[in-house]
Amino acid sequence: MVAHHGGAPEIVIVGGGLSGTALAIKLLREAQQALAIRLVDPCAQPGRGLAYSTREPGHLVNGPALLFTLYPEQPEHFVDWLTLQPEFAGQPRDAVAQAYVPRWRFGDYVSEQLRQAQQQAAPGVTFEHVQARVEDLDVSSNGVTLALDAGRVLLADHAVLALGVFQSRPRFDANGRLTQAGQYVANVWDCSRLAALVDADELVLVGGSLTMIDAVVSLEKLGYRGTYKVLARHGLTPVERRNPAPDEAPFGRVGPPRTLRQVVRELREKARTIIAHGGDWQSLPGALRPYLADWWHNAALIDRQRFFRHVRPHWDVFLHRAPPVSAALVDALRTSGRLSVEAAIVNDLAEALEGGVNVRYRLRGSEEERTMVAQGVVNCTGPDYRWHAGCEQPLVRNLFSRGLVQTGPVGLGITVDPSLAAIAANGAASPHISVLGAALRGTIVEPGTVIEIANQTTRLSARLLAALSVAQAPAVLQVS
């Protein structure tokens, strides 16, 4: 890695969510030689991204604080930070470790770690947050050229793609009339849009993931008292997260079986056995963590494809559970009759003659299309993990059109080599582009968890700093 512009070597991180900011923190903390780090993101504050930018106190992290740290070698680092915050003053440490905190609070933690890393960086190691959006990227033998939406051009030695997830936007309201009328909300976290639906009698929520729970939490806080109709493709919704001790032998042996089919079958059998003996099946997810990377790496491609096609919805419910207070709210609404769930696919939305929205949908397993009228519809389909040439993001389209990346092995994310270097369309690993976070879904089974992002940034920063060290090493004069 050699600076082609004559100054310190430059790394540009594209994306200022958790993964991009975590890498910046790691580089700032560990670089000992001159290095310019630029993080390009349109948001005013790095470290939040889609997940941690919400300011609603009821939008909680979906695990106890003890599971959230930027530093795997310091597992209680986030807990230590929380104990210093006013709302946790005087609370027992164990209670803080088990707390489900607002997501914005974790965003505060990440932002503070970035500020501290800048203050403590070695001489010659600099950081700049460029508040813009990267629309194009090209590479040459000299490095990377990035074109920003504001007309600015950046030159760098290396670019790291840390774009996170794209919010799913089903093309229900193609002409935008329902959105303009306030009857369709595409963004769950736009509280001003949700507030316009508070007086409705019935709302349709499209999708049953954790995003749906965020919508319900926000609407209840705003004063909505009508009914919810959740139309989810598989009819599944998150369950309450409990935290029993991890099972010591989830597979009854040292490690998991070799095929995904066997893994799924044995997990189901183990869960049934646990329940039959009065135990808690939620002792299994935590026990799987040590096996996930090797399990996925060793799986055949056809097994991975089948997993995402057939098992993923059930896997998401199994692994990504809801904070207890949020799950309790949804359960109470279901018990009272205010919330119901159907396994259905929504085909289209249209303006209803009598006002409201015509929702055309098909029950799962049926070919018959039905229509219901609701006063409003909220998109709760969650994030979109597809990286492909048809993506609406200009940068993604240009990366594919230039052949700088290729779609991931199961049709999700993009392909990387073991060092997280992007694989170009010609099959070669890029010396100038690396990838972090959610775009690795498919290559890594769960790439967006906090602990996985921390592990990725550790691996990538070590490679980038090693290349920098080699490039800046003084030449040794050979004397014969």
N, C-alpha and C positions, 0 to 999 in steps of 0.2 A: 504494500500500500504506500504509494508515493504521491505527495501533493503535486498535481499537474499545474497548479497556478502559482507555485513558488513559495507559498506560505505553509502554515501547519496543515497536515493532512485533515481532510474534512469528511465527516460522516453525516449524512442527512437521514433523519428518521421521518418517514412519511406516515403521520397519524399520531395524535396526542392522547389516545386513550390509555388504558392501563398498560398494555404491552409495550407501546412506544415509550411511554414515560418511564416504565420500569427499566428498559434498556438504557435510557439516558442516565438514570440514577446509577446504574451499575457501571457504566463507562466513566462517569464523573468520579465515582468513588475509587475506581481501580486504575485509571490511566495515570501513568507516571511520566509520560513524555508529552510533548506539545500535541494537542488535538483540538480541533474545532468541531463541536457537536451542534447541529441545527435540528430542531424539531419543528416540522411544518404541520400546522393544524389550524383550521379556521376558528376553533373555539377560543374564548378569551383565557381559559385556564387549563393547562395540561393536566392529565391524570384522571379525568372523569369519563370521557367517552360516553357512549349510549347508556351504559349501565349505571354509572355513578354521577351523572349530571342531574338526575331528578332531585328536586328539593322537597318533595313530599315526605314528611317524617314517617309515614306508614309504609313507604317502599323500603323494605328491609333486605339486608344481605340474607342469602338463603342457607346460612350455616352459622354456628356460634363463632364468636370473635377469635377463639383459639385457632381456628382453621385459616385465618387471614393474616398473612405476613408477607412482606416483600423479600424477606431474608430467611430461606429455609434453615440456615445454620442458627438462626435465632427465632425459634417457633413461637415465642411469646412476645415478639417485638410489638405487634399491634396491640396486644393486651396491655403491655407496659405503657404504650402511648395513651390508650384509653383511660387508664387509671389517673392520668394527669389532667383529664378534661373535666370541666365543671360538673357535668351531669352525672359523673361517676364518682365524685368526691365522697369519700367515706364508705363506699360500698366494698363488701368483701371481694378479694381478688378472684376467688372462684366464681362468684356471681358475674363479675365482669367478663371472665373468660368464656362463660356460657351465654352471654348476652347476644341477641340478634339486633344489631345496631342499624340505624338508617344508612342507606347506601351512600348518601352524601357525606356521612361521617368518614367512611372509608376513603372517599375521594379527597376529603380534607387531609387525611393521613398521607396519601400518596403525594399530594401537592407539597405538604410540609417536608417530606423526605427529599423531594426534588430541590427545594430551596436550601436545605441543609447540605445536600451534595454539592450544589454550586458553591456555597460558602467555603466548603472544606476541600475543594478540588485542588490538585497539584498546580504549581505555576505553569502557565502555558496551556492549561486545559480550560476551554471556554465553552459556554452554552448560550444559545440564542433560540428563543421561541419566535418563529416566523408565523404570524397570524394570517394564513392564506390557505388556499387549497391547491394541491398539485394536480394539474390537468394533463400533463404529458411528461414522459420520461424517455430518454434515449441514452445509449451507451456507445462508447468508442474505446479504443485502446488506451485513451487518456483518462477515462473515468465516466462520470454520469452528468448529463445535462437535464435539469428539471425546469419545466415551464409552469409558472404559477398563474392563478386566475387573475391576479392583479397586474399581469404583464411583466412581472419580475422573472428573471432567470437565475437559477442557482447552479453552480458547478461544484461537484463533489467527487471524492475518490470512491465512495461507497454509499449506496442507498439501501435502507432497510424498510421494507413494506410492512407496516404495522397498522393496517387500516381497520382492524376490528371487524365487526359484523355490519352488514347493511340491513337497515330496517326493511322488513318485507312490506311491499306495497301492492297487494292484489289489485288488478285493474278493474275494480268494481265500478268506480265512478270515473269513467274515461273522460266524460265531458266536463267534469268538475261542478256540475250544477248542484248535486247533493251536498258537496263540501261547502260551496258558497252559501247554501241555505242552512248550513249548520246541522244537517241531518246525517252526515257521514263524517266520522272522525278517523283519519288515517293514522294519526300519531297519538298513541295512548297517553304519552307524557305531556301533551299540550292541554294543560288544565283549563285554559280559556275556552277551548273547543268543547271539552267535556262539560264545562259549566252551562253551555247552551242547551244541554240535554237534560238538565236537572228536573225539569217539570214534565218530562215524558212519562207516559204510563207503562210502556214496555220498550226495552232496548234489546237488540240482537248483538251479541258479542261473537265475532267470528274468530274461532280459535280457543283452545282450552288450556294453554300453557301458563307459565308463571306470569306472562304478560297480561293474561286475562285477570289474574289476581290483582296485579297493579291497577288495572282499570276499575275493578270493583272497589278496591280500597279508596281510590281517588273519588269515585262517584259517591260513595257513602259519606266520605268526608265533606263533599260539596253539598250534601243534603238530599241526594236522590232517594226516593222512596217507592219507586215503581218496581217492576219485575224485570228479570234478566232471562233471556233465552240464549244459552251458549250452544252454538253449532260448531262442533269440533270434528275433524275428519274421522278420528277413531273413537270419539266419545270419552276420551281419557282426560282427567284433570289431575293436577299435582296433589299429592297426599301430604299430611302433616309430617314434618321432619322430627324424628326422635333420634336420640344419640346414645343408644346402648353401646357397650364395649364391643369392639370389632370381634367377630368370630375368629377363633384361633386357627381353624382349619376349614376354610370355606369350601374346599374341594375334597376334603378327606385325605389329602396327600400333600407333598411338599409344594407343588405348583399346580397350575390349571392344566386341563387336557389340551391337546394340540389343536383341535378344530373348534371353530366358533359354535358349530352345531352342538358339540359335546359340552362346551362351556354353558350355553344357554340351558340345555337339558339338565345338567347337574345343578345349576343354580336354582332352577325351578324345584327340583326334587329336594334340595337342601332347605329351601324356604318352606316347603310343605312340612318337612320333618320338624323344623324349628317351631312352626305354628302348632303342629299337633302335640308338641311337648310343652306348650304354654309359653314359648319364647317369643322373641321379637325378630321378624325377618329383617328389620333394619340394622341388625348386626352384620349383615352381609356387605352392603356398599362400601363401608370403610375398610373391610377386610380385603376388598379387591384392589385397592389402590396400588399395593406393591407389585401386582401382576399385570396391570393394564398395558404398560408400554411393551413389554416382551410378548404378551398375549397377542396384541394387535400386530406387532411387527412380524411375528411368525405366521400369521394367518394368511391363507391363500387369498388371492384377489377375488375369486368368485365368492368366497365366504364373506369377505368384507362387503361386497356388493349386496349380497343377500341380507346381511346384518342391517345395513342402512335402509334397504327396501322393506323388510318385514319386521325387524325387531326394534328399530330405533325408537318408535313412539313409546313402546313399553319400557325400553331402557331409560328414556328420559324421565318417566314417572318413577322408575326404580332409583335413579341416581340423583335427579334434580328435584328435591322435595321442597315444600313450602315452609316458611317460618311458622311456628305454632300459632301465633296470634292471627296471622293472615289466613291459615287453613281453618282456624276456628270460625272466623268471620264467614267464609264461604260455606262451611258446614251449617252454620246457623241460618244462613239465607236459604239453603236447600231445604232444611227442616221446616222452615216457616212457609215454604212454597214460593218464595220470591225469586228463586234461582233454579232453573232446570237445565239439563244437559242432554243433547241428542247427538248421536254419531251421524254427521251429515256433512255434505260438501256443498258449499255455497257457489252457485253458478253465476249469478248476476244480481245487480241491484238496479232499481228503476224508480222514478217518481210515481207515487200512487195518485190516482185521480182524486181520491178523497183526502189527500194529504198524507204525509208520512212516506214510507219507503216500502216498495214491493221487494221482498227478498225471495228470490227463486233458489231453491235448494233441492238436493236429492239425498234421501236417507241412505246410509251406508248399506250396501248389499242390494239396493233397489235401483231399478231403471226409471222409476216414476218420478217426475219432477213435481215438486210442490211449491206453493206460493203462500207466504204469510205477509201481513202488513205490520210493520213496526214504526214507531215514531222516530227512531234513530238507530244507527248501526255504528259499531266501533270495531276497528281492525285490531284484533288481538293475536294475529298469527305469529308474532315474535320475529326474531332475526332471520335473515336470509343468508345461508352459508354458501350460496352458489357463486363462484367466480367463473365467469365465462364471457365470451366476446359480446354477447347480447346484453351485458350488464349496462345499466343506465349511467354508471360513473364514467366520465370521459377518460380518467387515468386507466381504469381497468380495460376499457375498449382499446386504448392505444397500446397498452402492454401486450395484448393479444395480437393486435394487427401488426406490430413490429416483430412478433415472434419471440419476445423476451421471456414469456412465461407460457406454461401449458396447464390445462385443467388437471386437477388432482386425480388420484387413482380410482376414486369411486364417483367421479363427476362432481365432487365438491372441492372447494378450495383450489389451491395450486400446488404443483409438484415441487418438492425440494429434495436435496440430497441429505445424508445424515448430519452434515454440518449446518443445515438450514440455508444453504445457497439455493437460489431459484434455479430450476431446470428450464432451459429455453426450449423452443419448439424443435430445435435440431437435436435435442437430447443432451446437450452439453451443460455442465454446471456453470453458472455465471460467476465470474470473479468480482463483479461489481454490484450484484443485487442479492440481498438476503430477505428472509421472510420470518415474521413472528406472529403468534396469536391465532385468531380464529380462522385465518386463511389456510391453516394447516389441517383443518378438519378433514378427515379421510385418511391423511397421512398419519395423524395422531388421533386416537379415538376421542379424546376430550382435551383439545388444545387450549381452551379458553379459561380453565380454572386458574385461580390465583397461584396455587402451588406449581402448576404446570408452566404458567407464564414465567414464574420466578426461575424455574429450571431451564427454560429456553433462553432467557436473558443471560443466565450464567454461562451456558454453553456458547452462545453467540458472541458475547462480549470477550470471552477468553480467546476465541479465534481471531476476532478483529484486532484486539490489542496485541496478540502474538504476531500478527502480520505487520502491525505498525512497528513493533520492536525490531523485527528483522529488517524492515525497510530503513529504519533510522540508525541501525548499528554502523559504527564507523568501519571503513574498509581496513583490512589488515595488510600491511606491507610485507610481502614475502621476500626474504633476503636469502640468497643462495650462498 
